[in-house]
Amino acid sequence: MSRAAPLWLRLGSIAFGLLVLVLPLPDVLDALRPHLLALVLVYWALEAPGNAGIAAAWLAGLLADVLAGTLLGEQALRMAVLVFLVQRFRAQLRFFPAWQQAAAVGLMLLNDLVLMLLLRGIAGAGLPPPGVLLAPLLGTLLWPWVFLLLDALRLRHRERSTPR
């Protein structure tokens, strides 16, 4: 039985995260945009660590930098750090109940926000709108749903690919 997630699911979920990043939204909602790419990368780092490493996160972050027009390498570094943290604490995170896992992901997203502010401060790129401060909270609330959706898709593929 193949336990690996299909490539189309991994790449498709990352592409969807990138699409949400550049999807035009009204100014009020734009600041509250969840960092879906980060949530997708966290999921794959938890569930398929051999296929979603730091290099994949770096490449996805570079794509996000190019698509969003941000400082080149900013999101790449942030996504690499995020996946590193997930890989470092993977054994603990996998056995947390859903609410604790969501809280841990929220803390990692908060770390991501602090890293973003630090990088932008060093580069002199200016501060993002204040609504960005709510993005980790929104990511924390979305995490269980993102996890359940991707897990259901991955398990559905596994069931279809098993010989009967």
ROSE-4610 file (N, C-alpha, C; in Angstrom, 1 decimal, always signed):
// ROSE-4610
residu = [M/M/M/S/S/S/R/R/R/A/A/A/A/A/A/P/P/P/L/L/L/W/W/W/L/L/L/R/R/R/L/L/L/G/G/G/S/S/S/I/I/I/A/A/A/F/F/F/G/G/G/L/L/L/L/L/L/V/V/V/L/L/L/V/V/V/L/L/L/P/P/P/L/L/L/P/P/P/D/D/D/V/V/V/L/L/L/D/D/D/A/A/A/L/L/L/R/R/R/P/P/P/H/H/H/L/L/L/L/L/L/A/A/A/L/L/L/V/V/V/L/L/L/V/V/V/Y/Y/Y/W/W/W/A/A/A/L/L/L/E/E/E/A/A/A/P/P/P/G/G/G/N/N/N/A/A/A/G/G/G/I/I/I/A/A/A/A/A/A/A/A/A/W/W/W/L/L/L/A/A/A/G/G/G/L/L/L/L/L/L/A/A/A/D/D/D/V/V/V/L/L/L/A/A/A/G/G/G/T/T/T/L/L/L/L/L/L/G/G/G/E/E/E/Q/Q/Q/A/A/A/L/L/L/R/R/R/M/M/M/A/A/A/V/V/V/L/L/L/V/V/V/F/F/F/L/L/L/V/V/V/Q/Q/Q/R/R/R/F/F/F/R/R/R/A/A/A/Q/Q/Q/L/L/L/R/R/R/F/F/F/F/F/F/P/P/P/A/A/A/W/W/W/Q/Q/Q/Q/Q/Q/A/A/A/A/A/A/A/A/A/V/V/V/G/G/G/L/L/L/M/M/M/L/L/L/L/L/L/N/N/N/D/D/D/L/L/L/V/V/V/L/L/L/M/M/M/L/L/L/L/L/L/L/L/L/R/R/R/G/G/G/I/I/I/A/A/A/G/G/G/A/A/A/G/G/G/L/L/L/P/P/P/P/P/P/P/P/P/G/G/G/V/V/V/L/L/L/L/L/L/A/A/A/P/P/P/L/L/L/L/L/L/G/G/G/T/T/T/L/L/L/L/L/L/W/W/W/P/P/P/W/W/W/V/V/V/F/F/F/L/L/L/L/L/L/L/L/L/D/D/D/A/A/A/L/L/L/R/R/R/L/L/L/R/R/R/H/H/H/R/R/R/E/E/E/R/R/R/S/S/S/T/T/T/P/P/P/R/R/R]
num = [1/1/1/2/2/2/3/3/3/4/4/4/5/5/5/6/6/6/7/7/7/8/8/8/9/9/9/10/10/10/11/11/11/12/12/12/13/13/13/14/14/14/15/15/15/16/16/16/17/17/17/18/18/18/19/19/19/20/20/20/21/21/21/22/22/22/23/23/23/24/24/24/25/25/25/26/26/26/27/27/27/28/28/28/29/29/29/30/30/30/31/31/31/32/32/32/33/33/33/34/34/34/35/35/35/36/36/36/37/37/37/38/38/38/39/39/39/40/40/40/41/41/41/42/42/42/43/43/43/44/44/44/45/45/45/46/46/46/47/47/47/48/48/48/49/49/49/50/50/50/51/51/51/52/52/52/53/53/53/54/54/54/55/55/55/56/56/56/57/57/57/58/58/58/59/59/59/60/60/60/61/61/61/62/62/62/63/63/63/64/64/64/65/65/65/66/66/66/67/67/67/68/68/68/69/69/69/70/70/70/71/71/71/72/72/72/73/73/73/74/74/74/75/75/75/76/76/76/77/77/77/78/78/78/79/79/79/80/80/80/81/81/81/82/82/82/83/83/83/84/84/84/85/85/85/86/86/86/87/87/87/88/88/88/89/89/89/90/90/90/91/91/91/92/92/92/93/93/93/94/94/94/95/95/95/96/96/96/97/97/97/98/98/98/99/99/99/100/100/100/101/101/101/102/102/102/103/103/103/104/104/104/105/105/105/106/106/106/107/107/107/108/108/108/109/109/109/110/110/110/111/111/111/112/112/112/113/113/113/114/114/114/115/115/115/116/116/116/117/117/117/118/118/118/119/119/119/120/120/120/121/121/121/122/122/122/123/123/123/124/124/124/125/125/125/126/126/126/127/127/127/128/128/128/129/129/129/130/130/130/131/131/131/132/132/132/133/133/133/134/134/134/135/135/135/136/136/136/137/137/137/138/138/138/139/139/139/140/140/140/141/141/141/142/142/142/143/143/143/144/144/144/145/145/145/146/146/146/147/147/147/148/148/148/149/149/149/150/150/150/151/151/151/152/152/152/153/153/153/154/154/154/155/155/155/156/156/156/157/157/157/158/158/158/159/159/159/160/160/160/161/161/161/162/162/162/163/163/163/164/164/164]
x = [+0.8/+0.0/+0.9/+0.6/+1.3/+0.8/+1.7/+1.3/+1.6/+2.3/+2.7/+1.5/+1.4/+0.3/+0.6/-0.4/-0.1/+0.5/+1.3/+2.0/+1.0/-0.1/-1.0/-1.7/-1.9/-2.6/-1.6/-0.3/+0.6/+0.8/+1.0/+1.3/+0.0/-1.1/-2.4/-2.8/-2.5/-2.8/-1.8/-0.6/+0.4/+0.0/-0.5/-0.9/-2.2/-3.1/-4.2/-3.8/-2.9/-2.4/-1.8/-1.1/-0.5/-1.6/-2.6/-3.8/-4.5/-4.7/-5.3/-4.5/-3.2/-2.2/-2.4/-2.7/-2.8/-4.3/-5.2/-6.6/-7.0/-7.6/-7.9/-9.1/-8.9/-9.9/-10.1/-11.2/-11.4/-10.3/-10.0/-9.0/-9.2/-10.5/-10.8/-10.5/-10.8/-10.5/-9.1/-8.4/-7.0/-6.1/-6.3/-5.4/-5.6/-6.8/-7.2/-7.0/-6.3/-6.1/-5.3/-5.9/-5.1/-3.9/-2.9/-1.7/-1.9/-2.7/-3.1/-1.9/-1.0/+0.2/+1.0/+1.1/+1.8/+1.0/-0.3/-1.1/-0.9/-0.9/-0.7/+0.7/+1.7/+3.1/+3.2/+2.5/+2.6/+1.9/+0.8/+0.1/+1.1/+1.7/+2.5/+3.8/+4.3/+5.5/+5.1/+3.9/+3.4/+3.1/+2.4/+1.9/+2.8/+3.6/+4.5/+5.9/+6.6/+7.8/+8.9/+8.9/+9.9/+9.7/+8.5/+8.1/+8.0/+7.9/+7.6/+8.7/+9.9/+11.0/+11.2/+12.3/+12.6/+12.9/+13.5/+13.7/+12.4/+11.4/+10.1/+9.5/+9.6/+9.0/+9.7/+11.0/+11.8/+11.3/+11.2/+10.7/+9.3/+8.4/+7.0/+7.1/+7.9/+8.1/+8.6/+9.6/+10.1/+9.0/+8.2/+7.0/+6.1/+5.8/+5.0/+5.5/+6.9/+7.5/+7.3/+7.5/+7.4/+5.9/+5.0/+3.6/+3.0/+3.4/+2.9/+3.7/+4.9/+5.7/+6.3/+6.5/+7.2/+8.7/+9.4/+10.9/+11.3/+12.1/+12.5/+13.3/+12.8/+13.4/+12.7/+11.9/+11.2/+10.3/+9.4/+8.5/+9.2/+10.2/+11.0/+11.6/+12.3/+12.9/+11.8/+10.7/+9.7/+9.1/+8.9/+8.3/+9.3/+10.6/+11.6/+11.7/+11.7/+11.7/+10.5/+9.3/+8.1/+8.1/+8.6/+8.7/+9.8/+10.8/+11.9/+11.3/+10.5/+9.9/+8.9/+8.1/+7.2/+8.0/+9.1/+9.9/+10.5/+11.0/+11.6/+10.7/+9.4/+8.5/+7.4/+7.7/+6.7/+6.2/+7.1/+6.7/+5.7/+5.8/+4.9/+3.6/+3.7/+2.5/+1.5/+2.1/+1.2/+0.3/+0.7/-0.1/-0.9/-0.9/-1.7/-3.1/-4.1/-5.5/-5.6/-6.7/-6.9/-6.8/-7.3/-7.2/-5.8/-5.0/-3.7/-2.8/-3.1/-2.4/-2.6/-3.9/-4.3/-3.5/-3.5/-2.7/-1.3/-0.7/+0.8/+1.0/+0.1/+0.2/+0.0/-0.9/-1.0/+0.2/+0.9/+2.2/+3.2/+3.3/+4.2/+3.9/+2.6/+2.2/+2.5/+2.4/+2.8/+4.3/+5.1/+6.5/+6.8/+6.0/+6.1/+5.9/+4.9/+4.6/+5.7/+6.3/+7.4/+8.6/+8.8/+9.9/+9.7/+8.4/+8.1/+8.4/+7.9/+8.1/+9.6/+10.4/+11.8/+12.5/+12.2/+12.8/+12.4/+11.2/+10.8/+11.4/+11.6/+12.3/+13.7/+14.4/+15.8/+16.0/+15.0/+15.1/+14.6/+13.9/+13.3/+12.1/+11.4/+10.3/+9.0/+9.0/+7.7/+6.9/+6.0/+5.2/+3.9/+3.4/+2.2/+1.0/-0.2/-1.4/-1.6/-2.2/-2.4/-3.3/-4.1/-5.0/-4.2/-2.9/-2.1/-1.8/-2.0/-1.7/-2.8/-3.9/-5.0/-4.8/-3.9/-3.7/-3.3/-2.5/-2.2/-3.4/-4.3/-5.5/-6.4/-6.6/-7.4/-6.8/-5.5/-4.8/-5.1/-5.1/-5.3/-6.8/-7.7/-9.1/-9.3/-8.6/-8.7/-8.0/-7.0/-6.1/-6.9/-7.8/-8.5/-9.2/-9.8/-10.5/-9.6/-8.5/-7.5/-6.9/-6.6/-6.1/-7.1/-8.4/-9.4/-9.6/-9.6/-9.8/-8.7/-7.5/-6.3/-6.2/-6.5/-6.4/-7.4/-8.6/-9.7/-9.3/-8.8/-8.3/-7.2/-6.3/-5.1/-5.6/-6.5/-6.9/-7.9/-8.6/-9.5/-8.6/-7.5/-6.7/-6.0/-5.7/-5.1/-6.1/-7.3/-8.3/-8.5/-8.5/-8.7/-7.5/-6.3/-5.1/-4.8/-5.5/-5.2/-5.9/-5.2/-5.7/-6.8/-7.8/-9.0/-8.9]
y = [-1.2/+0.0/+1.2/+2.2/+3.4/+4.4/+4.8/+5.7/+7.2/+7.4/+8.7/+9.4/+10.7/+11.5/+11.7/+11.8/+12.0/+13.3/+13.4/+14.6/+15.7/+15.3/+16.3/+17.0/+16.2/+16.8/+17.8/+17.4/+18.2/+19.5/+19.4/+20.6/+21.4/+20.7/+21.4/+22.3/+21.7/+22.4/+23.6/+23.5/+24.6/+25.7/+25.2/+26.2/+26.9/+26.2/+26.9/+27.9/+27.6/+28.5/+29.8/+29.6/+30.7/+31.5/+30.9/+31.6/+32.5/+31.9/+32.7/+33.9/+33.8/+34.9/+36.1/+35.8/+36.9/+37.2/+36.5/+36.7/+38.2/+38.9/+40.3/+40.3/+41.1/+41.2/+42.7/+43.1/+44.5/+44.8/+46.1/+46.5/+46.1/+46.1/+45.7/+44.2/+43.4/+41.9/+41.6/+42.4/+42.1/+42.0/+42.8/+42.8/+41.5/+40.9/+39.8/+38.4/+38.5/+37.4/+36.3/+35.1/+34.0/+33.6/+33.2/+32.7/+31.2/+31.0/+29.6/+28.8/+29.4/+28.7/+28.1/+28.9/+28.5/+27.3/+27.3/+26.2/+25.0/+25.1/+23.9/+23.3/+24.2/+23.7/+23.0/+23.6/+22.9/+21.6/+21.4/+20.1/+19.1/+19.5/+18.5/+18.2/+19.2/+18.9/+17.9/+18.0/+17.0/+15.7/+15.6/+14.3/+13.6/+14.4/+13.8/+14.4/+14.2/+15.0/+14.7/+13.6/+13.3/+14.0/+14.4/+15.0/+16.5/+17.1/+18.5/+19.1/+19.1/+19.6/+21.1/+21.5/+22.9/+23.4/+22.6/+23.1/+23.4/+22.5/+22.7/+24.0/+24.2/+25.4/+26.6/+26.5/+27.7/+28.0/+27.0/+27.2/+27.8/+27.2/+27.8/+29.2/+29.5/+30.9/+31.8/+31.4/+32.2/+32.5/+31.4/+31.7/+32.7/+32.6/+33.5/+35.0/+35.1/+36.4/+37.0/+36.2/+36.7/+37.0/+36.2/+36.4/+37.6/+37.8/+38.9/+40.1/+40.1/+41.3/+41.8/+40.8/+41.2/+41.2/+41.5/+41.5/+40.1/+39.9/+38.6/+37.8/+36.7/+35.9/+36.0/+37.0/+37.2/+36.0/+35.7/+34.6/+33.3/+33.2/+32.0/+31.6/+32.6/+32.4/+32.1/+32.8/+32.6/+31.2/+30.7/+29.4/+28.3/+28.5/+27.6/+27.5/+28.6/+28.6/+27.9/+28.2/+27.5/+26.0/+25.5/+24.1/+23.5/+24.2/+23.7/+23.5/+24.5/+24.4/+23.2/+23.0/+21.9/+20.6/+20.5/+19.2/+19.0/+20.1/+19.9/+19.4/+19.8/+19.4/+18.5/+17.8/+17.0/+15.9/+15.2/+14.1/+14.5/+15.7/+16.2/+16.7/+17.4/+18.0/+17.0/+15.9/+14.8/+14.2/+14.2/+13.6/+14.6/+15.9/+16.8/+16.7/+16.9/+17.0/+18.2/+18.3/+19.3/+20.7/+21.0/+22.4/+22.8/+21.8/+22.1/+22.2/+21.4/+21.5/+22.9/+23.3/+24.6/+25.7/+25.6/+26.6/+26.6/+25.5/+25.4/+26.0/+25.7/+26.3/+27.8/+28.3/+29.7/+30.4/+29.7/+30.2/+30.3/+29.3/+29.3/+30.4/+30.6/+31.7/+33.1/+33.2/+34.4/+34.6/+33.5/+33.6/+34.1/+33.6/+34.0/+35.5/+36.0/+37.4/+38.2/+37.8/+38.5/+38.5/+37.4/+37.3/+38.2/+38.3/+39.2/+40.6/+41.0/+42.4/+42.7/+41.7/+41.9/+42.1/+41.2/+41.3/+42.6/+43.0/+44.2/+45.4/+45.4/+46.4/+46.6/+45.4/+45.4/+46.0/+45.5/+45.9/+47.3/+47.9/+49.3/+49.2/+48.1/+48.0/+48.5/+49.0/+49.6/+48.5/+49.0/+48.1/+47.7/+46.5/+46.1/+46.8/+46.7/+47.3/+46.6/+47.3/+46.7/+45.4/+45.3/+44.1/+42.8/+42.9/+41.7/+41.0/+41.8/+41.2/+40.2/+40.2/+39.2/+37.9/+38.0/+36.8/+35.5/+35.6/+34.3/+33.8/+34.7/+34.2/+33.5/+34.1/+33.6/+32.2/+32.1/+30.9/+29.8/+30.2/+29.2/+28.7/+29.6/+29.2/+28.3/+28.6/+27.8/+26.5/+26.3/+25.1/+23.8/+23.7/+22.4/+22.0/+23.0/+22.8/+22.5/+23.2/+22.9/+21.5/+21.1/+19.8/+18.7/+18.9/+17.9/+17.8/+18.9/+18.8/+18.1/+18.5/+17.8/+16.4/+16.1/+14.7/+13.8/+14.4/+13.6/+13.3/+14.3/+14.1/+13.1/+13.2/+12.3/+10.8/+10.7/+9.3/+8.8/+9.6/+9.2/+8.6/+9.3/+8.8/+7.4/+7.3/+6.1/+4.9/+5.2/+4.1/+3.7/+4.6/+4.3/+3.5/+3.8/+3.2/+1.8/+1.4/+0.1/-1.0/-2.1/-3.2/-3.9/-4.4/-5.0/-6.5]
z = [+0.0/+0.0/+0.0/-0.9/-1.0/+0.1/+1.0/+2.0/+1.6/+0.5/+0.1/-0.5/-0.2/-0.8/-2.3/-3.1/-4.6/-4.8/-5.8/-6.1/-6.5/-7.2/-7.7/-6.4/-5.4/-4.2/-3.5/-3.3/-2.7/-3.5/-4.8/-5.6/-5.8/-5.9/-6.0/-4.7/-3.6/-2.3/-2.2/-2.6/-2.5/-3.6/-4.8/-5.8/-5.3/-4.6/-4.0/-3.0/-2.1/-1.1/-1.8/-2.9/-3.6/-4.3/-4.8/-5.4/-4.4/-3.2/-2.1/-1.8/-1.9/-1.6/-2.5/-3.8/-4.8/-5.2/-4.6/-4.9/-4.5/-5.5/-5.1/-4.1/-3.0/-2.0/-1.7/-1.1/-0.7/+0.4/+0.5/+1.4/+2.9/+3.3/+4.6/+4.9/+3.9/+4.0/+3.7/+2.9/+2.5/+3.6/+4.6/+5.8/+6.6/+6.5/+7.3/+6.5/+5.4/+4.5/+5.3/+5.4/+6.1/+5.3/+5.9/+5.2/+5.0/+4.0/+3.6/+3.2/+2.5/+2.0/+3.3/+4.3/+5.5/+6.1/+6.2/+6.8/+5.9/+4.6/+3.8/+4.0/+4.0/+4.3/+5.6/+6.6/+8.0/+7.9/+7.2/+7.1/+6.4/+5.3/+4.6/+5.4/+6.1/+7.0/+8.1/+8.5/+9.6/+9.0/+7.9/+7.4/+6.4/+5.7/+4.7/+4.8/+5.9/+6.1/+5.1/+4.5/+3.5/+2.2/+2.0/+0.7/+0.8/+2.0/+2.2/+3.2/+2.7/+3.5/+3.4/+4.0/+4.0/+2.6/+1.8/+0.4/-0.3/-0.2/-0.8/-0.3/+1.0/+1.6/+1.1/+0.9/+0.4/-1.0/-1.9/-3.2/-3.3/-2.4/-2.4/-1.9/-1.0/-0.5/-1.5/-2.3/-3.4/-4.5/-4.8/-5.7/-5.1/-3.8/-3.1/-3.2/-3.0/-3.1/-4.5/-5.5/-6.9/-7.2/-6.8/-7.1/-6.3/-5.1/-4.2/-4.4/-5.0/-5.1/-3.9/-2.9/-1.7/-1.8/-0.8/-0.8/-1.1/-2.2/-2.6/-1.6/-1.2/-0.2/+1.2/+1.4/+2.7/+3.0/+2.2/+2.4/+2.3/+1.5/+1.4/+2.7/+3.3/+4.6/+5.7/+5.7/+6.7/+6.5/+5.3/+5.1/+5.5/+5.2/+5.6/+7.1/+7.8/+9.3/+9.9/+9.3/+9.7/+9.6/+8.4/+8.2/+9.1/+9.3/+10.3/+11.7/+12.1/+13.5/+13.5/+12.5/+12.4/+12.4/+11.6/+11.6/+13.0/+13.6/+14.9/+16.0/+16.0/+17.0/+16.5/+15.3/+14.7/+15.6/+16.3/+17.2/+18.2/+18.8/+19.8/+19.1/+18.0/+17.3/+16.9/+16.4/+15.8/+16.9/+18.1/+19.2/+20.0/+19.7/+20.4/+20.0/+20.9/+20.5/+19.5/+18.8/+17.7/+18.3/+19.4/+20.0/+20.3/+20.8/+21.2/+19.9/+18.9/+17.7/+17.0/+17.1/+16.5/+17.3/+18.6/+19.4/+19.0/+18.8/+18.5/+17.1/+16.2/+14.8/+14.9/+15.8/+16.0/+16.5/+17.4/+17.9/+16.8/+16.0/+14.9/+13.9/+13.6/+12.8/+13.4/+14.7/+15.4/+15.3/+15.3/+15.1/+13.7/+12.7/+11.3/+11.2/+11.9/+11.8/+12.4/+13.5/+14.1/+13.2/+12.5/+11.6/+10.4/+9.9/+8.8/+9.2/+10.4/+10.8/+11.0/+11.5/+11.7/+10.3/+9.4/+8.0/+7.3/+7.4/+6.8/+7.5/+8.8/+9.5/+9.1/+8.9/+8.5/+7.1/+6.2/+4.8/+4.6/+5.6/+5.4/+4.5/+4.4/+3.5/+4.1/+5.3/+5.8/+6.5/+7.3/+8.1/+7.3/+7.5/+6.9/+7.6/+7.1/+7.8/+9.1/+10.1/+11.4/+11.4/+10.4/+10.4/+10.3/+9.8/+9.7/+11.0/+12.1/+13.4/+13.8/+13.1/+13.3/+12.5/+11.5/+10.7/+11.4/+12.4/+13.2/+13.9/+14.4/+15.0/+14.0/+12.9/+11.8/+11.3/+11.2/+10.9/+11.9/+13.2/+14.3/+14.2/+13.9/+13.7/+12.5/+11.4/+10.2/+10.2/+11.0/+11.0/+11.1/+12.0/+12.1/+10.8/+10.1/+8.9/+7.8/+7.7/+6.6/+6.9/+8.1/+8.4/+8.0/+8.4/+8.1/+6.6/+5.9/+4.4/+3.7/+4.0/+3.3/+3.8/+5.0/+5.5/+4.8/+4.7/+4.0/+2.5/+1.8/+0.5/+0.4/+1.3/+1.2/+1.6/+2.5/+2.9/+1.8/+1.2/+0.1/-1.0/-1.4/-2.4/-2.0/-0.7/-0.2/-0.4/+0.0/-0.1/-1.6/-2.5/-3.9/-4.5/-3.9/-4.5/-3.9/-2.9/-2.3/-3.1/-3.4/-4.1/-3.3/-4.0/-3.3/-3.5]
